Amino acid sequence: MHRGWPGPGRGPGNKGQGRGGWQHADLPSASDAPAWVRGRLPEEWFTEAPEVTVDREEVLIVGTLPALTEDFEDSDAGRADRAAAEAGRISRFREQTREERIDIARQAEHRYQRKVAWGARIGDTEELFTTLSVPVMTRLRQPERVVLDTLVDAGVARSRSDALAWAVRLVGEHADEWLDELRTAMAKVDELRGRGPTG
């Protein structure tokens, strides 16, 4: 067993907590989701606290599995064998924990009113299980459409929707600090609105 998980997880593990702003104030708060997940999961599943990412539709739980003990050659064939072994280990974890993950997901979905998805990583391999793909409707003017069409024409994306998803991922990777500050500010606004006037 791996005991003593520190903090709420690493990396993006605690991003997106809360109600997602005043537009979705009817959703229950998920600010305690990382702590709840840490307390609910079997400690032997992962080597450290899982990353728990929350948005308005989904709670995504991604954990790190114990490293492989087998040695692989430092060659193209060896790296391919390592990747295959890592993928196989993730597949085994997925099958062996399926029933218990379903039970945990039901509890979390009832508590947070969001779907729950899972993922696992080992080494350089990461796989997400049955995550949501949520359509987002938007209106773009010609300059924005030109950007998307350029990404499609260059082969970066297969369609405008793929190009938009690619652009969102890129912004997320390079604007983590700013986005975290924005989420903190939004949570503060929610808190103040909940208190109401004190005069």
Backbone torsions as a table, in degrees:
resi	resn	phi	psi	omega
1	MET	NA	148.4	179.0
2	HIS	-111.3	105.2	-174.7
3	ARG	-102.9	168.0	173.2
4	GLY	75.8	37.9	176.1
5	TRP	-58.3	128.4	-179.4
6	PRO	-89.4	144.3	167.9
7	GLY	56.9	-168.3	-176.9
8	PRO	-89.3	21.2	-177.8
9	GLY	104.8	170.4	-176.6
10	ARG	-112.1	176.5	175.8
11	GLY	56.0	-134.9	-177.2
12	PRO	-83.1	18.6	-170.6
13	GLY	-58.7	-30.6	-177.2
14	ASN	-114.4	23.9	176.4
15	LYS	-75.7	152.8	170.5
16	GLY	74.4	14.0	179.8
17	GLN	-72.7	164.4	177.6
18	GLY	94.4	-166.3	-171.1
19	ARG	-88.3	-2.4	179.3
20	GLY	77.0	26.8	176.7
21	GLY	95.8	172.1	-175.5
22	TRP	-69.8	-15.3	179.7
23	GLN	-66.7	-24.1	-176.8
24	HIS	-125.0	46.9	-176.8
25	ALA	-68.1	-13.9	-179.9
26	ASP	-79.3	-13.6	177.1
27	LEU	-75.3	141.2	174.9
28	PRO	-66.5	149.6	178.5
29	SER	-64.0	140.7	175.2
30	ALA	-115.5	23.7	-177.2
31	SER	-64.0	-24.4	-179.7
32	ASP	-98.6	8.9	-176.1
33	ALA	-58.7	-45.7	178.4
34	PRO	-57.8	-42.4	179.8
35	ALA	-67.2	-41.4	179.7
36	TRP	-63.0	-43.2	-180.0
37	VAL	-63.2	-44.1	179.2
38	ARG	-59.3	-40.3	-179.7
39	GLY	-72.7	-26.1	-174.6
40	ARG	-90.7	-29.6	-174.8
41	LEU	-76.0	145.4	170.7
42	PRO	-60.6	133.5	-174.4
43	GLU	-69.0	-21.3	-177.8
44	GLU	-80.7	-7.3	-178.0
45	TRP	-67.3	-48.0	-171.4
46	PHE	-123.7	158.1	-178.2
47	THR	-83.5	-10.5	179.9
48	GLU	-157.4	174.5	-179.8
49	ALA	-58.1	133.3	179.3
50	PRO	-70.5	154.3	171.3
51	GLU	-78.3	129.7	180.0
52	VAL	-121.6	111.7	-179.0
53	THR	-111.9	129.8	-175.1
54	VAL	-122.5	133.9	167.2
55	ASP	-130.5	-162.9	-173.6
56	ARG	-73.2	-19.1	-176.7
57	GLU	-111.0	-23.5	-163.1
58	GLU	-147.8	147.0	167.4
59	VAL	-111.1	118.4	-178.4
60	LEU	-108.4	123.1	-178.9
61	ILE	-113.2	118.0	-179.2
62	VAL	-125.8	121.8	-178.2
63	GLY	-118.0	158.4	179.6
64	THR	-99.1	125.9	179.7
65	LEU	-87.1	158.0	177.7
66	PRO	-57.0	143.2	-177.4
67	ALA	-66.0	152.8	175.5
68	LEU	-67.4	144.1	178.7
69	THR	-95.8	-15.1	-178.8
70	GLU	-74.9	142.7	176.0
71	ASP	-89.1	142.3	178.3
72	PHE	-125.7	144.8	-179.8
73	GLU	-64.8	147.3	176.6
74	ASP	-85.3	71.7	-179.4
75	SER	-147.1	170.5	178.6
76	ASP	-58.4	-42.8	-179.6
77	ALA	-66.3	-40.7	-179.9
78	GLY	-65.8	-41.1	178.4
79	ARG	-66.6	-35.9	177.0
80	ALA	-66.1	-39.9	177.5
81	ASP	-64.2	-40.0	179.2
82	ARG	-63.6	-45.3	179.6
83	ALA	-61.2	-40.1	179.0
84	ALA	-66.0	-40.9	179.0
85	ALA	-65.3	-39.9	178.1
86	GLU	-64.1	-43.6	177.9
87	ALA	-62.1	-38.8	178.1
88	GLY	-66.1	-39.2	178.8
89	ARG	-65.0	-40.9	177.3
90	ILE	-63.8	-41.6	179.2
91	SER	-62.0	-40.7	178.5
92	ARG	-64.0	-43.8	177.6
93	PHE	-59.6	-43.0	-177.9
94	ARG	-60.5	-44.2	-177.6
95	GLU	-71.7	-43.3	-175.2
96	GLN	-69.2	-26.5	-176.1
97	THR	-105.1	6.2	-171.1
98	ARG	-55.1	-52.7	-174.6
99	GLU	-63.0	-43.1	-178.4
100	GLU	-69.9	-34.8	177.4
101	ARG	-65.7	-37.8	177.6
102	ILE	-62.2	-42.6	-179.8
103	ASP	-64.6	-44.2	178.4
104	ILE	-63.6	-41.4	-179.7
105	ALA	-62.0	-41.0	178.7
106	ARG	-60.3	-43.8	179.7
107	GLN	-63.8	-44.5	-179.0
108	ALA	-66.8	-39.0	178.9
109	GLU	-63.7	-37.8	176.5
110	HIS	-67.2	-39.3	-176.3
111	ARG	-72.6	-41.2	-171.7
112	TYR	-110.1	-4.5	178.1
113	GLN	57.5	39.3	176.4
114	ARG	-139.5	152.5	173.8
115	LYS	-69.0	153.4	179.4
116	VAL	-116.7	132.0	176.6
117	ALA	-124.9	159.9	-174.2
118	TRP	-126.3	159.2	173.4
119	GLY	-157.6	163.1	177.9
120	ALA	-145.5	150.4	176.0
121	ARG	-135.0	151.6	173.2
122	ILE	-152.2	126.9	-175.4
123	GLY	60.2	-127.8	179.5
124	ASP	-94.5	6.8	-175.7
125	THR	-106.2	131.1	175.9
126	GLU	-135.8	138.3	178.6
127	GLU	-135.9	134.4	175.6
128	LEU	-103.6	141.9	-177.0
129	PHE	-106.3	123.6	170.2
130	THR	44.7	49.8	176.2
131	THR	-78.7	155.3	-179.1
132	LEU	-74.1	144.6	168.9
133	SER	-116.9	104.4	-170.2
134	VAL	-101.8	122.3	176.7
135	PRO	-69.4	140.6	179.1
136	VAL	-125.1	118.2	180.0
137	MET	-85.6	136.3	179.7
138	THR	-152.3	158.7	175.6
139	ARG	-115.8	127.9	-178.0
140	LEU	-120.3	138.3	173.7
141	ARG	-81.0	171.9	-172.7
142	GLN	-56.6	-43.5	179.9
143	PRO	-57.5	-40.2	178.1
144	GLU	-68.7	-38.1	178.7
145	ARG	-66.2	-35.4	178.2
146	VAL	-62.4	-40.1	178.2
147	VAL	-60.7	-46.4	-179.8
148	LEU	-64.4	-43.1	-180.0
149	ASP	-64.5	-33.0	177.0
150	THR	-64.7	-41.7	178.0
151	LEU	-64.1	-37.1	177.8
152	VAL	-68.2	-46.7	-178.3
153	ASP	-63.5	-31.2	-179.5
154	ALA	-82.0	-4.1	179.4
155	GLY	83.5	6.2	177.8
156	VAL	-70.5	-34.1	-179.6
157	ALA	-136.1	157.0	-177.9
158	ARG	-88.6	-20.5	-176.7
159	SER	-154.7	172.3	176.7
160	ARG	-61.2	-39.1	-179.8
161	SER	-66.0	-39.7	175.5
162	ASP	-63.5	-41.1	179.8
163	ALA	-63.4	-39.8	178.9
164	LEU	-66.0	-42.3	177.0
165	ALA	-62.3	-40.4	177.8
166	TRP	-61.4	-43.8	-179.6
167	ALA	-64.3	-40.3	178.7
168	VAL	-64.1	-43.2	177.6
169	ARG	-60.5	-41.2	-178.7
170	LEU	-64.0	-43.7	177.8
171	VAL	-61.7	-43.4	-179.7
172	GLY	-61.1	-38.2	-179.2
173	GLU	-68.8	-32.0	-173.0
174	HIS	-106.6	3.6	-178.5
175	ALA	-131.8	28.6	-176.1
176	ASP	-56.2	-48.5	-175.8
177	GLU	-63.0	-45.4	-179.5
178	TRP	-64.1	-42.3	180.0
179	LEU	-64.5	-38.2	177.3
180	ASP	-63.3	-41.4	177.9
181	GLU	-63.6	-39.6	179.3
182	LEU	-64.2	-43.6	179.0
183	ARG	-62.9	-40.2	178.6
184	THR	-62.3	-43.6	179.5
185	ALA	-64.0	-40.7	179.1
186	MET	-64.1	-39.9	178.3
187	ALA	-63.8	-36.7	178.7
188	LYS	-66.0	-41.3	177.0
189	VAL	-61.0	-43.8	177.7
190	ASP	-58.4	-43.5	-178.5
191	GLU	-63.4	-46.1	-179.8
192	LEU	-64.7	-40.6	179.3
193	ARG	-63.6	-36.7	179.3
194	GLY	-66.6	-31.9	179.8
195	ARG	-71.5	-36.8	-177.2
196	GLY	75.1	176.6	-179.0
197	PRO	-66.9	140.1	-179.8
198	THR	-100.4	-9.1	179.1
199	GLY	-79.3	NA	NA
